[in-house]
Amino acid sequence: MRLLLDTHAFLWFVAGSSRLSTTARAAIEARENERFLSAASIFEMAVKMSLGKLTVGLPIEELLGRELASGGFALLPIEIRHVGQLASLPFYHRDPFDRLLAAQALVDALMFVSADEAFDSYGVQRHW
């Protein structure tokens, strides 16, 4: 399976949080699955940190560097084809970061790991 993690799923996974479902954790830990973190999630984390809405306990670049290198996550860049899909999406979700994640999941046919049921309206394959 090719997985795209929602920002909260990534943060809960690296923190070992019990808020991450056991099904989602098993899929993320399965070495046969490809795991992606979107550049949109990196922007979202940085914005939330600057607003004081997110604390990760260490510098964001250190956390991301460690998890991308040793955690087996690949960085999914934002490409023109993702933006094209984003422009055509209805506003089921108002959060611009989440809308971009939905577009990426759709364009790249990725299983989206998220607790957020609002993504179901976009027709993404959501795993939780």
C-alpha positions as CSV (number, residue, x, y, z in Angstrom):
1,M,0.0,0.0,0.0
2,R,1.1,3.6,-0.7
3,L,0.1,5.8,2.3
4,L,-0.1,9.5,2.6
5,L,-0.3,10.6,6.2
6,D,-2.5,13.4,7.4
7,T,-0.5,15.9,9.5
8,H,-2.1,14.7,12.7
9,A,-1.5,11.1,11.9
10,F,2.2,11.8,11.3
11,L,2.5,13.7,14.6
12,W,0.6,11.0,16.5
13,F,2.7,8.3,15.0
14,V,6.1,9.9,15.8
15,A,4.9,10.8,19.3
16,G,3.6,7.3,20.0
17,S,0.2,8.7,20.8
18,S,-2.8,6.4,21.6
19,R,-4.9,8.8,19.5
20,L,-3.6,7.0,16.4
21,S,-5.8,4.0,15.7
22,T,-4.3,0.6,16.0
23,T,-5.2,-0.1,12.3
24,A,-3.5,3.1,11.2
25,R,-0.4,2.4,13.3
26,A,-0.1,-1.1,11.9
27,A,-0.3,0.2,8.3
28,I,2.3,2.8,9.0
29,E,4.6,0.3,10.7
30,A,4.3,-2.3,7.9
31,R,7.6,-2.1,6.1
32,E,6.0,-3.3,2.8
33,N,4.0,-0.1,2.7
34,E,5.4,3.1,1.2
35,R,4.9,6.1,3.5
36,F,4.6,9.7,2.4
37,L,4.5,13.0,4.2
38,S,3.4,15.9,2.1
39,A,5.2,19.2,1.9
40,A,1.8,20.7,2.7
41,S,2.0,19.0,6.1
42,I,5.4,20.5,6.7
43,F,4.1,24.0,5.9
44,E,1.1,23.3,8.2
45,M,3.3,22.3,11.1
46,A,5.5,25.3,10.7
47,V,2.5,27.7,10.6
48,K,0.9,26.1,13.6
49,M,4.2,26.3,15.5
50,S,4.6,30.0,14.7
51,L,1.0,30.6,16.0
52,G,1.7,28.7,19.2
53,K,-0.9,26.0,18.3
54,L,1.7,23.2,18.0
55,T,4.6,22.1,20.1
56,V,6.8,19.2,19.2
57,G,9.5,19.3,21.8
58,L,12.4,19.9,19.5
59,P,13.1,22.1,16.5
60,I,10.9,21.1,13.6
61,E,13.8,20.7,11.2
62,E,15.3,18.2,13.6
63,L,12.1,16.2,14.0
64,L,11.5,16.1,10.2
65,G,15.1,15.3,9.4
66,R,15.1,12.4,11.8
67,E,11.7,11.0,10.7
68,L,12.2,11.4,7.0
69,A,15.7,9.8,7.2
70,S,15.3,7.1,9.7
71,G,11.5,6.7,9.9
72,G,11.2,5.6,6.3
73,F,9.0,8.5,5.2
74,A,9.4,10.0,1.7
75,L,8.6,13.7,1.2
76,L,5.8,14.2,-1.3
77,P,6.3,17.5,-3.1
78,I,3.5,19.8,-4.2
79,E,3.3,19.6,-8.0
80,I,1.3,21.4,-10.6
81,R,-0.9,18.4,-11.1
82,H,-1.8,18.5,-7.4
83,V,-2.7,22.2,-7.7
84,G,-4.8,21.5,-10.7
85,Q,-6.8,18.9,-8.8
86,L,-7.0,21.3,-5.8
87,A,-8.6,24.0,-8.0
88,S,-11.4,21.7,-9.0
89,L,-12.3,20.4,-5.5
90,P,-15.5,21.4,-3.9
91,F,-15.3,23.0,-0.5
92,Y,-16.3,20.1,1.6
93,H,-13.2,21.0,3.7
94,R,-12.3,24.6,4.4
95,D,-8.7,24.0,5.6
96,P,-6.4,24.8,2.7
97,F,-3.8,22.3,3.9
98,D,-6.3,19.5,4.1
99,R,-7.7,20.3,0.7
100,L,-4.2,20.1,-0.8
101,L,-3.7,16.7,1.0
102,A,-7.0,15.5,-0.5
103,A,-5.9,16.6,-4.0
104,Q,-2.5,14.8,-3.6
105,A,-4.2,11.6,-2.4
106,L,-6.5,11.6,-5.4
107,V,-4.0,12.5,-8.0
108,D,-1.4,10.0,-6.8
109,A,-3.9,7.3,-5.8
110,L,-2.6,7.2,-2.3
111,M,-4.3,5.6,0.7
112,F,-4.9,8.6,3.1
113,V,-4.3,7.9,6.7
114,S,-6.6,10.3,8.7
115,A,-9.2,10.3,11.4
116,D,-11.0,13.1,9.6
117,E,-14.2,11.7,8.0
118,A,-14.6,15.0,6.0
119,F,-12.2,13.5,3.5
120,D,-14.7,10.8,2.6
121,S,-16.7,13.4,0.7
122,Y,-13.8,13.8,-1.7
123,G,-13.7,10.1,-2.6
124,V,-10.2,9.6,-1.2
125,Q,-9.4,6.1,0.1
126,R,-9.1,6.8,3.8
127,H,-7.5,4.3,6.2
128,W,-8.2,4.6,9.9
